[in-house]
Amino acid sequence: MPVRPKLLCFDDELAPAQRIAQAAGIELAVIERHRFPDGELKLRLPERLGGPVVLLRSLDHPNEKLVELLLAGQTARQLGATRLTLVAPYLAYMRQDMAFHPGEAVSQGIVGRFLASLFDAVITVDPHLHRVASLEQAVPVAHAVVLSGAPLLSDLIARHHRAPLLLGPDEESAQWVAQAARRHGFDHAVCHKVRTGDLQVAIALPDTPLSGRAVVLIDDVASSGRTLALAARLARQAGAASVDVAVTHALFADDALQVILEAGAREIWSTDCVAHSSNAVTIAPLLAQALQALHA
């Protein structure tokens, strides 16, 4: 019989780790973390880690967490872990996949190779990939597993609306909108976006009539919230009966949530890939299934 992996987590992700461990039927342990006065970290892992080990770390606010992965990954190997899997429901630094100006760091490849140096497998949800065909190109591990929150969000939407129109705020969202729409046969369309800066965007609605429709904006991630807010405002101006928002990753930096609500959005739903008050769907069963398949 295959050896069941042990799941390790940090104390701030104990609740989702417990959901995953329970769904997968595996043991859970918490990594002890101490911060010195100068900001350096000291970690303490379980003393014996023979066999496969899974480390859960969603990489929102990623910079310090990447240092945690470096310390925890190498220590787990020293303590006897035979196979290391990273479960990162949100995978950071994936958007910068090329140098747009001379001298720019291509963070996707740099961070991807860093993770591949530590782990044998990576499991993530709706990574922000555009100019690469697969996660393996960004994170060159032996096993790169991509899951999606779109079907789960589609199920949630179906419980609230009989025949909504799923609307992507830009062309990049098309893959998630289409996937969510297929789940229940919903109508769907995508806006056209032109970004002029981190907080400056312009979009145009599609030709699809919105008057009287229940519109649900779908995207993989909500960060600044400006694109979603603009799409919500335009949809309401076009006569939409209601506008809701459903995203996989609820980053919602600074005043993003307030900006979207003030633009006319009614409900904002997200998966628990990133802990947030908008979490309405748990990704734990999908992650548990992926872990069971990986270690079968």
C-alpha positions in Angstrom: 0.0 0.0 0.0 1.2 3.5 -0.7 2.5 5.5 2.3 0.2 8.4 3.2 1.9 11.8 3.2 2.0 14.1 6.2 0.6 17.5 5.7 2.5 20.5 7.2 1.2 24.0 7.5 1.8 27.2 9.4 -0.5 28.4 12.2 -2.1 31.1 10.1 -3.4 28.5 7.6 -4.5 25.9 10.2 -8.2 26.0 9.3 -7.8 25.3 5.5 -5.1 22.7 6.4 -7.5 20.9 8.7 -10.2 20.8 5.9 -7.7 19.4 3.5 -6.3 16.8 5.9 -9.7 15.6 6.9 -10.9 15.3 3.3 -7.7 13.5 2.3 -7.5 11.3 5.4 -3.9 12.3 6.2 -2.0 13.4 9.3 -1.5 17.2 9.9 1.3 18.9 11.8 1.9 22.6 12.3 5.3 24.2 11.7 6.4 26.3 14.7 7.5 29.8 13.8 9.5 32.3 15.8 10.4 35.8 14.7 13.6 37.4 16.1 13.7 41.1 16.9 15.5 41.9 13.6 12.8 40.2 11.6 14.6 36.9 10.8 12.6 33.7 11.1 13.2 30.4 13.0 11.1 27.4 12.0 10.7 24.1 13.8 9.3 21.1 11.9 8.3 17.7 13.3 11.5 15.7 14.1 10.8 12.7 12.0 9.5 13.1 8.5 10.2 9.8 6.8 8.1 9.3 3.6 6.2 11.8 1.5 5.5 15.3 2.9 3.1 17.9 1.7 3.6 21.6 2.6 0.5 23.9 2.4 1.3 27.6 1.7 -0.9 29.9 -0.3 1.4 32.6 -1.7 -0.6 35.8 -1.3 1.7 38.4 0.3 4.5 36.1 -1.0 7.8 37.6 -0.2 8.3 36.3 3.3 6.5 33.1 2.5 9.0 32.3 -0.1 11.7 32.4 2.6 9.6 30.2 4.7 9.4 27.7 1.9 13.2 27.8 1.5 13.7 27.0 5.2 10.9 24.5 5.5 11.7 22.6 2.3 15.4 22.1 2.9 14.8 21.2 6.6 12.1 18.6 5.6 14.6 16.9 3.3 17.2 16.8 6.2 14.5 15.3 8.5 13.9 12.4 6.1 11.2 13.6 3.7 11.4 11.4 0.6 9.1 13.4 -1.6 8.0 17.0 -1.2 4.8 18.4 -2.6 3.9 22.1 -2.4 0.2 22.9 -2.2 -0.1 26.6 -3.1 -3.7 27.3 -3.8 -2.6 30.8 -4.9 0.7 30.8 -6.8 2.4 34.2 -6.8 4.8 35.8 -9.4 3.2 34.1 -12.4 2.1 37.3 -14.3 5.6 38.5 -15.2 6.4 35.9 -17.9 8.5 38.1 -20.1 10.6 41.3 -20.0 8.5 44.1 -21.3 11.3 46.6 -20.9 15.1 46.1 -20.9 16.5 45.1 -17.6 13.2 43.7 -16.1 13.4 40.5 -14.1 11.2 37.7 -15.5 9.8 36.7 -12.1 7.7 33.8 -13.3 10.8 31.8 -14.4 12.9 32.9 -11.5 10.4 32.0 -8.8 9.3 28.9 -10.8 12.9 27.5 -10.8 13.3 28.4 -7.1 10.2 26.3 -6.3 11.3 23.4 -8.5 14.7 23.4 -6.6 12.8 22.6 -3.4 9.8 20.5 -4.4 9.1 17.4 -6.5 5.5 18.4 -7.2 3.3 21.5 -7.1 -0.4 21.6 -6.8 -2.1 25.0 -7.5 -5.5 26.5 -8.5 -6.1 28.7 -11.5 -2.5 30.0 -11.9 -2.2 33.3 -13.8 -0.6 32.0 -16.9 -0.9 33.6 -20.3 2.0 33.3 -22.6 3.1 29.8 -21.4 1.1 26.7 -22.3 1.4 24.8 -19.1 2.4 25.1 -15.4 5.4 22.8 -16.1 6.9 25.5 -18.2 6.7 28.0 -15.4 7.5 25.6 -12.5 9.7 22.8 -13.9 8.8 20.1 -11.4 8.2 16.4 -12.1 4.5 16.8 -11.3 2.7 20.1 -11.8 -1.0 19.9 -11.1 -3.5 22.6 -12.0 -7.0 22.7 -10.6 -9.7 25.2 -11.2 -12.2 27.0 -8.9 -14.4 27.9 -11.9 -16.7 24.8 -11.7 -17.2 25.3 -8.0 -18.0 29.0 -8.5 -20.4 28.0 -11.3 -22.2 25.6 -8.9 -22.5 28.5 -6.4 -23.9 30.8 -9.1 -26.4 28.2 -10.1 -27.8 28.2 -6.6 -28.5 31.9 -6.8 -29.5 32.5 -10.5 -31.5 30.4 -13.0 -30.1 31.9 -16.2 -27.3 34.4 -15.5 -24.9 35.9 -18.0 -21.3 35.2 -17.0 -19.1 38.1 -18.0 -15.4 38.3 -18.1 -13.9 41.7 -17.4 -11.1 41.2 -20.0 -9.8 38.8 -22.5 -7.5 37.2 -20.0 -10.5 35.9 -18.0 -12.0 34.1 -21.1 -10.7 30.7 -20.1 -12.3 30.8 -16.6 -15.6 32.3 -17.8 -15.9 29.6 -20.5 -15.2 26.9 -18.0 -17.7 28.1 -15.5 -20.3 28.6 -18.3 -19.9 25.1 -19.6 -20.7 23.6 -16.2 -24.4 24.6 -16.3 -24.8 25.9 -19.8 -24.8 29.5 -18.9 -24.5 32.3 -21.5 -21.2 34.0 -21.4 -19.2 36.9 -22.9 -16.0 38.8 -22.4 -15.1 42.5 -22.2 -12.2 44.1 -24.0 -9.7 45.8 -21.7 -6.9 48.3 -22.2 -4.6 48.9 -19.2 -2.6 52.1 -19.0 -1.2 51.5 -15.5 -1.6 49.4 -12.3 -4.7 51.3 -11.3 -5.8 52.7 -14.7 -7.9 50.6 -17.0 -10.4 51.1 -19.8 -12.8 48.4 -21.0 -15.6 48.0 -23.6 -18.6 45.8 -23.1 -19.3 43.0 -25.6 -22.2 43.2 -28.0 -24.3 40.8 -25.9 -27.4 42.6 -24.6 -27.3 43.0 -20.8 -30.6 44.7 -20.2 -32.6 42.9 -17.6 -30.0 40.1 -17.1 -28.5 38.8 -13.9 -24.8 39.4 -14.7 -22.0 37.6 -12.8 -18.5 38.9 -13.4 -16.0 36.0 -13.3 -12.2 36.2 -13.0 -9.3 34.2 -11.6 -8.1 37.0 -9.2 -9.3 40.3 -7.8 -6.3 42.5 -6.8 -6.7 46.2 -7.3 -10.4 45.7 -8.2 -10.4 48.5 -10.7 -11.2 46.3 -13.8 -14.0 44.5 -12.0 -15.4 47.7 -10.7 -15.4 49.3 -14.1 -17.1 46.3 -15.6 -19.7 46.3 -12.9 -20.5 50.0 -13.4 -20.8 49.6 -17.2 -23.0 46.5 -16.8 -25.4 48.4 -14.5 -25.4 51.4 -16.9 -26.3 48.9 -19.7 -29.4 47.8 -17.8 -28.2 44.7 -16.0 -30.8 43.7 -13.4 -28.0 42.8 -11.0 -24.2 42.4 -11.0 -22.4 39.9 -8.8 -18.7 39.0 -8.7 -17.1 35.6 -8.4 -13.3 35.1 -8.3 -11.0 32.3 -7.4 -8.4 34.3 -5.6 -9.6 37.1 -3.3 -6.5 39.3 -3.0 -8.5 42.6 -2.7 -5.6 44.9 -2.1 -6.2 48.1 -0.1 -9.7 49.5 -0.9 -10.5 47.0 -3.8 -13.5 45.5 -2.1 -15.1 48.8 -1.4 -14.4 50.1 -4.9 -16.2 47.1 -6.4 -19.2 47.4 -4.1 -19.5 51.1 -4.8 -19.5 50.4 -8.5 -22.8 48.5 -8.1 -21.8 44.9 -7.4 -24.3 43.2 -5.1 -22.6 39.9 -4.0 -18.9 39.1 -4.0 -18.0 35.5 -3.8 -14.6 33.8 -3.8 -13.0 30.4 -3.0 -10.9 30.0 0.1 -7.6 29.7 -1.9 -6.9 33.1 -0.1 -8.5 33.7 3.2 -11.0 36.6 3.0 -14.5 37.6 4.2 -15.9 36.9 0.7 -14.9 33.2 0.8 -18.1 31.2 -0.2 -16.6 28.0 -1.6 -13.9 25.7 -0.2 -11.3 24.2 -2.4 -10.3 21.6 0.1 -12.1 18.6 -1.5 -10.4 19.3 -4.9 -7.0 19.6 -3.2 -7.5 16.4 -1.3 -8.5 14.5 -4.4 -5.3 15.8 -6.2 -3.2 14.7 -3.2 -4.7 11.3 -3.2 -4.2 10.8 -6.9 -0.6 12.1 -6.7 0.3 9.7 -3.9 -1.7 6.7 -5.0 
